[in-house]
Amino acid sequence: MTNPPSTATTTSTTTPETNSLAGRREWTALGVLMLPLLLVSMDVSVLYFALPAIGADLAPSGTQQLWILDVYGFVLAGLLMTMGALGDRIGRRRLLLFGAAAFGGASLLAAYADSAGTLIAARAVLGIGGATLMPSTMALLRTMFTDPGQRAKAIGLWSGVMTGGIALGSVMSGILVEHFWWGSVFLVNLPAMALLLLVGPFLLPESRNPSPGRFDWLSVPLSMAAVLPVVYGVKEIPSEGWHPLYVVSVAVGLLFAALFVHRQRTTGSPLIPPALLTGRGFTPALVLNLVASLAMMGSAIFTTQYLQSVLGMSPLAAALWSLLPSVFIGAAGPLTAQLVQRGADRGYVVAGGFAAMAAGFVLLALVGTDSLWLVLTAAGVLACGMVAIVAQLTDLAMTGAPVERAGTASSLLETAAEFGGALGMAVLGSIGTALYRHRMPATAPAGARETLGGALAAAGRLPGPAGEALTRTAREAFTSGMQGAAIAGAVLLTLAAVGAGVTLRKPGK
């Protein structure tokens, strides 16, 4: 029998959880929370097809164009830990509603930006709003669903929405830009944020840490100084090479990371309590979440280029085809949750997810220069394994973390995912690039020896047979690079599967 749902004005404390079943109010609230979560994840990729129209309208410089693309992700990654800890102190619902208002206002500003500088500023505010929304949604989910079975299902849905939103963002961008003006990609955010602001105060319970201690403001710039240079450096290395600027950027970030860790260990009221990391399974969940994100983003940089530059698809056609593997990911999280509820060991379930991702990489290693369905199958297997892993690791970490630290725990998981995505592009991207350059003949034009895009551009300037030969050679070299990176990814994921089975299995098994 379902217990009466809690009212929206209830403030959770550190009293023991009752594990009562969530009712209609909580499931309705979950649906409302999924809308902003979907939009925040979509905003990572929503500018991919809008950028040419923005360039024609606002005429940004090359540097401004890069900032238009990247500032959202940088601000988001840099503020996740701060916002997670802040929500634990001032209230997750309050922070969520503040973030929704900021996200909606920044979306309106971005849609009608009349200069590149205005658009960059709006994207930065969108990153601030996103950093409040992501950990707040998970922390509220943790407090709304106290029954382990229901919480696992809810987290499975949350994971599927997060993964699917990134794929959906580029497609929606292409469709909207084709029929409207580029600002429409931002206006779609407004109805969801308005709905959240209207019904959130009535549906969502307020929750906070009743004894948070003082807020350690010094940890805020330290955390940003640790995250931002590392993310920046590892994102630039795949395309620009091991330039001293990017290596120094990573080194500086690691130095500040060491200072941040020292601060958390020595201050009386740390932003990230060290005790949180010692909870059973929490640190392994962080590391494994990073590895899964590394593999997913590392594979995406190859599959998206393969569809467009090897198979010759238009950007919109490639985006539409890339949606096909996403059809099945919504079921992966809930299905693995049911397996665990029926007695399957969580460690082995997560290991199975990593094994599935490794199988996806094995399929990528078999891809030739004309293998559309094999690439789509590989991407689908990878995505399903990813959702299963993230759902289980999130449930493990959020269940093991104290309720009063739910926002902080969620922000750490999401920060690990941001790092993993950047590392995936850097590590696997660098392997693919090195193999591509090795396969390209020394007689090819200089630009063609660097990237596939450069080779296709050079081929377009050559007479018929010579251009066709260069195109064919470059596509074969890129496919060879993707195969090599896929083998490396499969080995890494196999090791992760073993690690998950060892570190997450139940004691005595």
C-alpha positions in Angstrom: 0.0 0.0 0.0 1.4 3.4 -0.9 2.0 5.8 1.9 0.8 9.4 1.7 3.4 11.4 -0.2 5.2 14.2 1.5 4.1 17.7 1.0 6.1 20.2 -1.0 7.0 22.2 2.1 8.6 19.4 3.9 12.3 19.9 4.7 14.3 16.7 5.1 16.7 16.4 7.9 19.2 13.7 9.1 16.5 11.6 10.7 16.5 8.0 9.5 14.8 7.3 6.2 11.5 5.4 6.4 11.8 3.8 2.9 8.2 4.7 2.2 6.8 4.2 -1.3 6.6 7.3 -3.5 3.2 8.3 -4.7 1.7 10.1 -7.7 3.1 13.4 -6.6 6.7 12.2 -6.5 6.4 10.5 -10.0 4.8 13.6 -11.4 7.6 15.7 -9.9 10.2 13.3 -11.5 8.6 14.0 -14.9 8.8 17.7 -14.3 12.5 17.4 -13.3 13.3 15.4 -16.5 12.4 18.4 -18.7 15.1 20.8 -17.5 17.6 17.9 -17.2 17.0 17.0 -20.9 17.5 20.6 -21.9 20.7 21.0 -19.9 22.2 17.9 -21.5 21.0 19.0 -25.0 22.7 22.4 -24.6 26.0 20.6 -24.8 25.5 19.9 -28.5 22.6 22.2 -29.5 24.9 24.7 -31.4 26.5 22.2 -33.7 24.2 23.0 -36.6 23.4 26.6 -35.6 27.0 27.8 -35.7 27.1 28.6 -39.4 24.0 30.8 -39.1 25.4 32.4 -36.0 28.6 33.1 -37.9 26.8 34.7 -40.8 24.6 36.9 -38.5 27.0 37.9 -35.7 30.4 37.6 -37.6 32.4 36.3 -34.5 36.1 36.0 -34.7 37.7 32.5 -34.6 38.4 32.9 -30.9 34.9 34.1 -30.2 33.4 31.2 -32.1 35.4 28.8 -29.9 34.1 30.5 -26.8 30.5 30.4 -28.0 30.9 26.6 -28.3 33.0 25.9 -25.2 32.1 28.5 -22.5 28.9 26.6 -21.5 30.7 23.4 -20.8 33.6 25.1 -19.0 31.4 27.0 -16.7 29.2 24.0 -16.1 32.2 21.8 -15.2 33.9 24.5 -13.0 30.8 25.2 -10.9 29.3 21.7 -10.3 31.0 21.0 -7.0 30.3 24.5 -5.7 26.6 24.4 -6.6 26.2 20.9 -5.2 27.6 22.0 -1.9 25.6 25.2 -2.0 22.3 23.3 -2.6 23.0 21.2 0.5 23.2 24.4 2.5 20.5 26.7 1.2 18.0 24.0 -0.1 18.1 22.0 -3.3 14.6 23.1 -4.4 15.5 26.8 -3.9 18.7 26.4 -5.9 16.9 24.5 -8.6 14.3 27.2 -9.0 17.1 29.9 -9.0 18.9 27.9 -11.7 15.7 27.5 -13.8 15.1 31.3 -13.7 18.8 31.9 -14.7 18.6 29.3 -17.4 15.4 30.7 -18.8 16.6 34.3 -18.7 20.0 33.4 -20.3 18.2 31.4 -23.0 16.1 34.5 -23.9 19.2 36.7 -24.0 21.1 34.2 -26.2 18.1 33.9 -28.6 18.1 37.6 -29.3 21.9 38.3 -28.9 23.0 41.0 -31.3 26.7 40.5 -30.9 29.2 37.6 -30.3 30.1 39.0 -26.9 26.5 39.0 -25.8 26.0 35.4 -26.9 29.2 34.3 -25.1 28.0 36.0 -21.9 24.5 34.4 -22.3 26.2 30.9 -22.8 28.2 31.5 -19.6 25.1 32.2 -17.6 23.5 29.1 -19.1 26.5 27.2 -17.7 25.8 28.7 -14.3 22.2 27.6 -14.5 23.1 24.2 -15.7 25.5 23.7 -12.8 22.7 24.4 -10.4 20.1 22.2 -12.2 22.1 19.0 -12.6 23.1 18.2 -9.0 19.8 19.6 -7.6 17.7 17.3 -9.7 19.6 14.2 -8.5 19.7 15.4 -4.9 15.9 16.0 -4.9 15.4 12.6 -6.6 17.4 11.1 -3.7 15.1 12.6 -1.1 11.8 12.0 -3.0 12.4 8.3 -3.6 13.4 6.6 -0.3 12.4 3.1 -1.4 15.5 1.4 -2.9 13.6 -0.2 -5.8 11.8 3.0 -6.8 14.9 5.0 -6.4 16.8 2.7 -8.7 14.1 3.0 -11.4 14.0 6.7 -11.1 17.8 7.0 -11.4 17.7 4.7 -14.4 15.3 7.1 -16.1 17.5 10.0 -15.1 20.5 8.4 -16.6 18.7 7.6 -19.9 17.5 11.2 -20.2 21.0 12.6 -19.6 22.5 10.3 -22.3 19.7 10.8 -24.8 19.7 14.6 -24.4 23.2 15.0 -25.8 22.3 13.0 -29.0 19.0 14.8 -29.3 20.5 18.3 -29.0 22.3 18.3 -32.3 19.3 16.9 -34.2 16.9 19.5 -32.8 19.4 22.2 -33.6 19.5 21.1 -37.2 15.7 20.9 -37.6 15.1 24.3 -35.9 17.8 26.1 -37.9 16.4 24.6 -41.1 12.9 26.0 -40.5 13.5 29.1 -38.2 16.4 31.4 -37.2 19.3 30.3 -35.0 17.9 31.8 -31.9 15.1 29.3 -31.9 17.5 26.6 -30.5 17.5 28.6 -27.2 13.8 29.5 -27.1 12.8 25.9 -26.7 14.2 26.1 -23.2 11.6 28.6 -22.0 8.5 26.5 -21.7 10.2 23.8 -19.7 11.8 26.3 -17.3 8.5 28.2 -17.0 6.7 24.9 -16.1 9.4 24.1 -13.5 9.0 27.5 -11.9 5.2 27.3 -11.8 4.8 23.8 -10.4 8.1 23.2 -8.7 7.2 25.0 -5.5 4.1 22.7 -5.2 5.4 19.4 -6.3 9.0 19.4 -5.1 9.9 18.9 -1.4 12.5 21.3 0.0 15.6 19.5 1.4 18.8 20.7 2.9 21.6 19.8 5.3 20.2 20.9 8.7 23.8 21.4 10.1 25.9 22.4 7.2 28.5 24.5 8.9 29.9 27.6 7.3 30.5 27.8 3.6 34.2 27.6 2.7 34.4 30.4 0.0 38.1 29.8 -0.5 37.4 26.3 -1.9 35.3 27.8 -4.7 38.1 29.4 -6.7 40.4 26.5 -5.8 37.9 24.0 -7.3 37.4 26.1 -10.4 41.2 26.6 -10.8 41.6 22.8 -10.5 38.8 21.8 -13.0 38.9 24.5 -15.7 42.6 24.3 -16.8 42.6 20.5 -16.9 39.4 20.3 -18.9 40.6 23.1 -21.3 44.0 21.4 -21.8 42.8 17.9 -22.5 40.0 19.2 -24.8 42.6 21.1 -27.0 45.3 18.4 -27.1 43.5 16.1 -29.6 43.1 18.8 -32.2 46.1 21.1 -31.5 48.7 18.5 -30.4 50.9 18.5 -27.3 51.5 22.2 -27.4 53.3 23.6 -24.3 50.3 25.9 -23.5 48.0 22.9 -23.1 50.5 20.8 -21.2 51.1 23.7 -18.8 47.3 24.2 -18.5 46.9 20.6 -17.3 49.8 20.9 -15.0 48.5 24.1 -13.4 45.1 22.5 -13.0 46.6 19.5 -11.2 48.6 21.8 -8.9 45.4 23.6 -7.9 43.7 20.2 -7.5 46.4 19.2 -5.0 45.8 22.5 -3.1 42.0 21.9 -3.2 42.4 18.5 -1.7 44.7 19.8 1.0 42.2 22.5 1.8 39.4 19.9 2.1 41.5 17.9 4.5 42.5 20.7 6.8 39.6 23.2 6.9 36.9 22.8 9.6 34.0 23.0 7.1 35.1 21.6 3.7 33.2 22.0 0.5 33.8 18.3 -0.2 34.0 16.3 3.1 36.8 13.7 2.9 34.5 11.3 4.8 32.2 11.3 1.8 34.8 9.6 -0.3 35.4 6.8 2.2 31.8 5.6 2.0 31.5 2.0 0.7 31.7 2.0 -3.1 31.7 5.8 -3.5 35.2 6.3 -4.7 35.1 3.3 -7.0 31.9 4.7 -8.4 33.6 8.0 -9.2 36.5 6.3 -10.9 34.3 3.9 -12.9 32.0 6.7 -13.9 35.0 8.7 -15.3 36.1 5.6 -17.3 32.6 5.1 -18.8 32.4 8.7 -19.8 35.9 8.6 -21.2 34.9 5.6 -23.4 31.6 7.1 -24.5 32.9 10.5 -25.5 36.0 9.0 -27.0 33.9 6.8 -29.3 31.6 9.7 -30.2 34.3 11.8 -31.8 35.0 8.9 -34.2 31.5 7.8 -35.0 30.3 11.4 -35.8 33.2 12.0 -38.1 32.8 8.6 -39.7 29.2 9.3 -40.6 30.0 12.7 -42.1 33.5 12.5 -43.5 33.9 8.8 -44.4 30.3 8.0 -45.5 29.8 11.5 -46.9 26.5 12.3 -45.0 25.3 15.8 -44.5 25.5 17.0 -40.9 21.7 16.8 -40.4 21.5 13.3 -42.0 24.4 12.1 -39.8 22.6 13.5 -36.7 19.4 11.8 -37.6 21.1 8.4 -38.2 22.9 8.9 -34.9 19.6 9.0 -33.1 18.8 5.4 -34.1 21.1 3.8 -31.4 19.4 6.1 -28.8 16.1 4.2 -29.2 17.1 1.5 -26.9 19.0 3.4 -24.2 15.9 4.4 -22.3 15.3 0.8 -21.3 18.8 0.0 -20.2 18.8 1.8 -16.9 15.4 0.4 -15.6 16.2 -3.1 -16.8 19.5 -3.3 -14.9 17.7 -1.9 -11.9 15.3 -4.8 -12.1 18.2 -7.2 -12.3 19.7 -5.9 -9.1 16.3 -5.9 -7.3 15.9 -9.5 -8.2 19.2 -10.4 -6.5 21.9 -9.9 -9.1 25.1 -8.6 -7.6 25.5 -5.0 -8.5 29.3 -5.4 -9.1 28.6 -8.0 -11.7 25.9 -6.0 -13.4 28.2 -3.0 -13.7 30.9 -5.3 -15.0 28.4 -6.6 -17.6 27.8 -3.0 -18.6 31.5 -2.4 -19.1 31.7 -5.7 -21.0 28.9 -4.5 -23.3 30.8 -1.2 -23.9 34.0 -3.3 -24.7 32.0 -5.3 -27.2 30.8 -2.1 -28.8 34.5 -1.1 -29.2 35.3 -4.5 -30.7 32.6 -3.9 -33.3 34.1 -0.4 -34.0 37.5 -2.2 -34.6 35.8 -4.2 -37.4 34.4 -1.2 -39.2 35.5 -0.6 -42.8 35.1 2.4 -45.0 31.5 1.5 -45.8 29.9 0.0 -42.7 26.9 2.1 -41.7 25.0 -0.5 -39.8 28.0 -1.9 -38.0 28.8 1.6 -36.8 25.2 2.2 -35.6 25.2 -1.2 -33.9 28.4 -0.5 -32.1 27.1 2.9 -31.0 23.9 1.4 -29.7 25.7 -1.3 -27.7 28.0 1.3 -26.3 25.2 3.6 -25.3 23.2 0.8 -23.6 26.2 -0.3 -21.6 26.9 3.3 -20.7 23.4 3.9 -19.4 23.4 0.7 -17.4 26.7 1.6 -15.8 25.8 5.2 -15.0 22.4 4.2 -13.5 23.9 1.6 -11.2 26.9 3.7 -10.2 24.7 6.7 -9.5 22.4 4.6 -7.4 25.3 3.1 -5.5 26.9 6.5 -4.8 23.7 8.3 -3.9 22.4 5.5 -1.7 25.7 5.3 0.2 26.1 9.1 0.6 24.3 10.8 3.6 21.1 12.4 2.6 22.3 15.8 3.8 25.2 15.5 1.4 23.1 14.4 -1.6 23.9 17.6 -3.7 27.6 17.3 -3.0 27.7 13.6 -3.9 25.8 14.2 -7.2 28.1 17.1 -8.2 31.2 14.9 -7.7 29.7 12.2 -10.0 28.9 14.8 -12.6 32.3 16.4 -12.3 34.0 13.0 -12.8 31.9 12.5 -15.9 33.0 15.9 -17.3 36.7 14.9 -16.7 36.1 11.6 -18.3 34.6 13.1 -21.4 37.5 15.4 -21.8 40.0 12.6 -21.3 38.2 10.4 -23.8 38.6 13.0 -26.5 42.2 13.5 -25.5 43.4 9.9 -25.1 41.4 8.0 -27.7 41.5 11.0 -30.0 45.3 11.2 -29.8 45.6 7.5 -30.6 43.4 7.8 -33.6 45.2 11.0 -34.8 48.6 9.3 -34.4 47.6 6.3 -36.4 45.9 8.5 -39.1 49.1 10.4 -39.6 51.2 7.2 -39.7 49.0 5.8 -42.5 49.0 8.9 -44.6 51.8 9.0 -47.2 54.5 11.6 -46.9 53.7 12.8 -50.4 50.2 14.0 -49.3 49.7 17.7 -48.8 50.6 19.0 -45.3 47.0 19.7 -44.3 45.9 16.3 -45.5 48.5 14.6 -43.3 47.0 16.3 -40.2 43.3 15.5 -40.2 40.6 13.9 -42.4 38.9 17.2 -42.8 42.1 18.7 -44.1 42.5 15.8 -46.5 39.0 16.2 -47.9 39.5 20.0 -48.3 42.8 19.3 -50.2 41.2 16.7 -52.3 38.6 19.1 -53.5 41.3 21.3 -54.9 42.9 18.5 -56.9 41.9 17.2 -60.4 39.4 14.3 -60.5 41.6 11.1 -60.2 44.1 12.7 -57.9 41.4 14.1 -55.6 39.5 10.8 -55.5 42.7 8.9 -54.6 43.5 11.3 -51.8 40.0 11.0 -50.5 40.1 7.3 -50.5 43.5 7.1 -48.8 42.4 9.6 -46.1 39.2 7.8 -45.4 41.1 4.5 -45.0 43.7 6.1 -42.8 40.9 7.6 -40.6 39.2 4.2 -40.3 42.5 2.6 -39.4 42.9 5.2 -36.7 39.4 4.6 -35.4 40.1 0.8 -35.3 43.3 1.4 -33.2 41.5 3.7 -30.8 38.7 1.1 -30.5 41.1 -1.6 -29.6 42.6 0.6 -26.9 39.1 1.4 -25.6 38.2 -2.3 -25.5 41.2 -3.1 -23.4 40.5 -0.3 -21.0 36.9 -1.3 -20.6 37.8 -4.9 -20.1 40.0 -3.8 -17.2 37.2 -1.6 -15.9 34.9 -4.6 -16.0 37.3 -6.6 -13.9 37.7 -3.7 -11.5 34.0 -3.3 -11.1 33.5 -6.9 -10.4 36.2 -6.8 -7.7 35.4 -3.5 -6.0 31.6 -3.4 -6.2 30.6 -7.0 -5.5 28.9 -7.9 -2.3 31.2 -9.0 0.6 31.7 -12.7 0.6 31.1 -13.3 -3.1 
